[in-house]
Amino acid sequence: MSKRDYYEILGVDKGVSEAELKKAYRKQAMKYHPDRNKGDADAEQKFKEAAEAYEILRDPQKRARYDQYGHAGLNNQGGFGGGGVEFDMEDIFSRFGDIFGGGFFGDDIFGGGRSRSRGRRQPGTPGSDMKIRMPLTLEEIAFGVEKKLKVKKQVRCETCSGTGAATDSDFETCGTCNGMGAVRQVTRTMLGQMVSEQPCPTCQGDGRVIKNKCKTCSGEGRMKGEETIKVNIPSGVSNGNYITLRGQGNAGRRGGQAGDLIVLIEEKEHEHFIREGNNIYYDLALSIPDAVLGTEVQVPTLKGKAKLRIESGTQPGKLLRMRGKGIIGLNNSGEGDQFVRVNVYIPRELSDSEKKAIESLKGAENFDASNQTKEEKGFFSKMKDVFG
């Protein structure tokens, strides 16, 4: 059975923003939530499909691969259940509960629903994501490359190991939330009791307060710093693709989970080549004698220079293919080719001897333009705008 399109599942277009994507997933999850559709297997399946679609599309790297190759480009990593592996509902609740403000998947959602208390919150505040641009040459894109980045960001404080406290004994349970890190509010609606959960204003969600702060980071558990990060760039990436490095963004506050580092690929303009997919194009300038008589030339490739045979009578604009000299496709999906486009150089100025040599050819049979084939006539009419 073929999988449904992720954008179709969430009811959004391909260019949807992150905020609209999140909004669309929330709408679908609320519509097909098990507590609203008790015993409805179809609704439960759609609830899982929405979670899987959101899991893929919210990740820039997975989304880019899905946009280019569909489900086949995910290598059976499609969300929770990729490759036919079953997953349970609790995994969805634990991953995406916060998308509803913390309380949507809590107990008493519609007046007596299943209890899914999340327990004590994780300590600290998550760090923010970062986005950097990675300029790459065509050679680096063609074969893949490992890059080292020096990134200035918030790093974990080594003095307190990121806790923010001078010692491990300098913590005490928050009296406002009793160590839960969150406070709840119950609102009565037409559908029953709605429970909302917000971070505790006293401890900012930590569940504990610091009696004696670390002097190095002033209790933040993090500080400004710099890290060198390795990035493996696969071959065949394109301008605008993303690579997401989990946990390589800004450190979280007081032990909170670090954010992600999103590397945006930028393709540098090449001196010789123009790229089209996995193929590259090179313009070769030939003299009139070389085009007429034929020759052997050296042309640049992505791996250095290579010899190319030019047959006699080669016409301007002819494309010569060099197989396997292009770009190795993403996920090793095959090699592209290099195409050499022949351009014949017409000199603007001639010496007296050169003029006489050209004049001597005017009456020659093989230089009579009326003898050209239909194919050549069609070509030269196309070339008129180029050389005229």
N, C-alpha and C positions, 0 to 999 in steps of 0.2 A: 504493500500500500504506500503510495507516494505521500510525502510530507507536505503539509500546507505551507504556503508562502507566509513568512513571519510578518511582513508588513500587512498582509491581508488579515492575519489573525488579530492584530492590534488595531486594524482599521486606519492606518496612516500611510502617507506617501513616503517614497525613498528619501526625500530631502528633509524629513522631519527633524526638528531640533530636539536636543536632550530633554528640555522641559516638557515639550509636547509629547514626546515618547513616554515619559514618566506619567504624565496625565492620562494618556491613552491606556497604559497598562493598569493604572489604578481603577479606571472605569471598567475594564474587562474583569479584573479580579473581584471587584465588588459585585458585578452582575452575576458571576458564576461561583461565588464563594460557597463552599459546602454548607455553611450554616444558613444560607438563604435557600439552598436547593438540596435539602436533606433527602438522601436516597436516590438522587438523580445522577446516574453514572455518566450521562452525556455532559452534564454541567461540570462534573468533576474533571472530565477529560479536557474540556475547553479551558478550565481553570489552570490545568497543568500546561496546556499548549501556550497560554498567554504568558506564564512564567518562563517557559523555555524561550519564547520569542523575545521577551524583554531581556533575558540573560545574554542573548547573543547581540542584540541591536544596541544595548547600552555600552558594549565594549567596542571602542573604535577599531581595533585590529580585527576582531571577529566580524564586525559589521562590514569592513572593507572587503574581506575575503568572501563573505556571503553575497555582497553586492556584485562581485566580479564572477564568482563561480557557483552561486546558489548553495544548496545543502552539501553538494559534493566538495566544496572548498573548505568545509569545516573539519574534514578528516575524522568524522564521528565524534566531534567534540561539541555537539549541539546541545548546549545547556546541561540540565541535570540528567536527562535520559538519552543522550546521544548514543547512537549505535545500538538502540533497542534495550538499553539497560534501564531497569525500573528504578524509580526513586519514590520516596514517601512524601506525604504532604508536609510533614514537619520541617523538611529541608527547605521547602518554599517559604514557610512561615519564618524560619530563622534567618533566611537571606534577605527577604523583602519586607519584613514587618515594619521597618522604619519608614517605608515609603508612604505609609498611612498615618504618619505622625506618632507612631509608637503604640497606639492603642487599638488599632483596627482588628488585630488578631488576638486581642486580649480576651479574658473571660467575660461573660455576661454581655456579649456583643449585641445580641438581639433578645436579651432577656432569657438567660439560662442556656446559652450555647456551650460548646465544649470548652473546657478550661485549658488554656495554653499559656500559662504564666511564664514569662521569660526569665524570671528569677533576677538575681542581682546583675546589674549592668556591668559591662566591662569597664575597668578603670580608665580614667583619662578621656581626653577629647581627640577624635581622629584628626590626623594631619591633612592638610589640603593637597590636592593634586597639582602637578606642575606640567607645563607644556613647553617643550623646546623644539627648535627647528634644526634639522640635520641636513646640511647641503651635501650632496653626493655627486661624484663624477659618473659619467656613463660607464666607465670601466668598472667602478665599484658596484654599480647597479647590475652590470652584466654577469658578474661572477660571485657576488656576495662579498661581504667584508666585515671584519670585526673592528669596531670603533671604541675609543676610550673618550669619555666625556668628563670634563671637570665641571661639576654642578654646585653652584652656591645655593644652599638651602638650610632649613632648620634641621639640625642633627640632634641625636639623643645626647643628653648630658652624661659624660662618663663618670663624673664625680658621684652622682646619686643613682646611676644606671637608669635614668629616665623617670624616677619616681617623684622627684621634686622635693623629697624630704632629706634632712641631714642624715638621719639613720632610719632603719626599718621600724624602730620603735616610736618614731615621731608621728604616728598616725593614730587617729581615734575615729570611731564610727560617727557618722553625721547624725545629729539629733533630729534633723528635719525629716529625713526620709528613712531613718533607721537602717542605714546601710544599703538601701535598695538602689540609690542613685536616681530615683525618679519619684515623682508625686502624681497621683491619679485624681482625675475629676470625673464624676458620674453625672451625665445629663440625661434626662428623660425625654424621649421623642415619641413620635407616633409608632415607631417600629420597636420600641422598648428602650432599654437602658443602653446608652452609648458611653463607653469608657474611653477617655482620652488620657494619655500618659505623656508627661513632659519632664525634661531633665530637672533635677532638684536645683532650685536657685541658690541654695547655700553651698553645696559641694560641686556644682556644675556637672552632676552626673557621676562623680567618682564613688559616691557612697561613703566616703571618709574625708576627713579634713586633716590638714597638716598642722602640727603644733610647732615644729621647728623646721623652717624651710632651708633647702640647700642654698648655700651662699654663692655657689658658682653660677647657678641658673635662676636664682631668686624664686625657687619653687615651681618653675615652669616645667622642669624635666627635659628641656631642650634649649638649644642655643644656636646662634648663627654659625655656620661652618661650611666646609667644602668637602665633597667626596668625588673620587674618581670611579666612574661606573662604566662597565663594559657593555656594549650593545652589539649583538650579532644581527647584521642586516642580511636577510636572504636575497638571493639573486631574483631579478625580475620585478622588484618593487616599482611603484610608479609615483609620480609627483602627487602629493596629497594623501598618500597612505599613512597610516598610523602604526606604531609599535608601542604597546603598553607594557611597561615594566612595573609589575605589582610590588608595592611596598617600597619603591625607590623615590617617592616624593618627599614632601616635608614630614618630619617626625611629628608624631602626635604629642599632645600636651599631657604630661604626667603619666606616661606609659601608654597613651592611646595609640591605636594602630596607625602606622605611617600611610600617607597618601600614595598615589601612583605617579609615575613619571611617564608622560605621553610624548613620544618622539615623532615629530611630524617630518616626513620625508620631503625634501626639496631637490629636484633634479637640476644640476648645473647645465648651462648651455655648453655644447661641445664645439671645439674648434673645427672639426671636420664633418661630424655626423649629425643627421637628423633622425630621430627615433619615431617609429610607428609600431606600437605594440612591442613585440620581441624582435622586429626587423629594424635594420639601420640602413640609411641611404648616404652615399658619398658621391659628390660631383667631381668627375675626372675631366680635366681640360686636355685635349689632344690637339696637336698641330695638324694642318691639312695633309701633309705628307704621311704622317703616322696613321691617320684615319684611312687614307687611301691605300697605303702599302701594307698596313698592319705592323705591329710592333709588340714588344713585351715591356710592361711597365711594373713598377712597384707602387702599391697603394697601401695607405695606412689601414690597419684593422684594430680591433679592440685588444689584440694580443701582440701588436707590433706590425711591421711591414710584411707584405706578402706579394708574390709575383702574380701578375694577371696577363694572360695572352689576349691581345687585341687582333681580331681577324681583319684581313684586308677588306676594304669596302664597308667598314663599320659606319653606320649612319648616325648623325647627331641625334641625341635623345634616346638611343638604345640603352636598355637596362641589362646589365650583365650580373648574373647571380653568383655569389660565393656562398655555397651551402654551409650551414653550421657556423658561420662567422658572426652571427648576431648575439642576442641576449639569451641566457639560460632562463627559461620561464619560472614564474613563482611556483614553489613546491616541485621544482625539477620537472615541469610539464613540457619539456622539449626545448630545443634550441631554435632560435630564429636565424635568419639569413642576412647577409650583407648584400645590398644591391648597389652596383656602380653605374651611375648615369653618365653617359658619354656626352661631352660638350666639345664641339670643334671650335678652336680659337681662330678667329678671323682678324688678321693684323690690320691696324688702321693706317699705318704708314709703311711704304716699301722703298727699298733702294732701287736705283736704275736697273741693276742686274736682276733683281727680283721681279721687277715689272716686266722685263723682257721675257723672263722664264714663264710668267703667268700668261703673257700675250701669246707665247708660242703654243699654248694649250687651247686657245680659243677655238680653233678649227678642228681640234682632235675629236674623233668620233665618240670616244668614251667619255668626253667631257661635255657632250651636247645634252643640255637639260631636257630636250624633247624626247630623249631615249629612255628616260627614267620610267620605272614600272608604276602601275596604278598605286601600289602600296607606298612607293617612295613619293609619288605626287601628293598623296594624302598626308604623308608625314611632313613634307616640306611646306604644305599649306598651313599645317599646325605650327611649324617652326618660324613662319613668316613674322609673327608678332615678336618672337624672341630675338631674331637677328635684324629685323627691319626697324 
